Amino acid sequence: MSHDVTEQDLRAPEFRDGSPADYERRGDGKIVRKDRFKRGMQDIAAIVFGASYDYEIRDVVAGVHKLKGIVLRDAIANARDVYEGDAKAQEVLDYVQAVLDNPREAV
């Protein structure tokens, strides 16, 4: 039982279901989707808020910053334990914590 070979059979898997109109060549010559930024933002919004969230870009950016802050706060807490006896390290961690808590007032 065989079937005829089609153009779709000859395409690379990542392009198999796409139309040439959906793609463009990047400056380095790689073929990429034209809507890759939109799709990327949708993927990030789904990770941050859930798959069915109607979002504004500023909300997604704020959500990513919030997640980044959570990760950094956890890292600071762990570093405090590791460098418990090092006064200079604790001073640096205090500064990083202050930047996270008040990013516009630091520096």
N, C-alpha and C positions, 0 to 999 in steps of 0.2 A: 504494500500500500504506500504509494508515494504521491507527493503532490508537486505541482509545478513550482519552480523557484520564482519568487517575486522579488521586486526591488527591495521590499522590506527585509527579506532574508539576507540581503547583502549589506545592509546598514550596520554600523556599530551599535551595540545595545543601547547606549545612552541617547542615540538619535533615532532609534527605530520608530517611535510613535510620533515624532515631531514633523513639522513641515519646515522646509527650508526658510520660509518667511519668518519663522520663530527664532532664527539664529543669526549671528553675525560673527565676523572675525575680530578678535581683540587685537590690540597693537602688536602683541607678540605672536600673532598668527593663530592662536588657539581658537577653536570654534566654541562659542558660548551662547547661552540663551539671551535674547534681548531683554527679557523681563526678570533677569536674575536678581536685581536689586529689590524689586517688588516681592518676588518669591522669597527672598532671604528675609525681608522684613516680616512677611506673613509667618515664616517659620519661627523667627525670634518671638513674635507676638504670641504664637501658640505655646511656645516654651514658657514664656513669662506669665501669660494670663489664661491659657487654655485654648483649645482649638476653635471655639465658637465665639470668641471675644471680638466685638467691634471696637477697633482701636484708632487712636490718633497717634501719629508718629511720635509726638512729644511724650505721650504716655508710655510708649515702648522704650524710648530712650531713658525716661525716668525709672522705669522698672529694671532696666539693665543696670543703671547706676546703683539702684537699691540692692540688687543681687550682688553686685561687685562689692559694695560696702559690707554686706553680710559676710562674704567670703574673707574680706580683709580683716574684719573684726574677729572672726574665728582664728585667723592666722596670728593676729596680735595677741590674742588670749593664749594661744599655744606657745608663742615666742616668749611671753612673760614667764611661763613655767620653765622653759628651757634656760633662759638667761636670768633666773631668779636672783642670783647673787651678784650680778653685773650692773652696777649703778649707771654706767654710761649707756648700756643697752636699754635699760628701763627708761632712761631719759629720751632716747630716740623713739622708743615705742610710745611714750607719752605724747611726743610731738606728732607722730603719725596718727595717733588716736585723735588728737586735737584737730588735725587737718580733716579727718573723716567726719568729725562732729560739726565742724564749722569751716567748710572748704573755702569760703570767701574771705574769712578773717585771717587765715593762715598765710604764711610767707612773709 
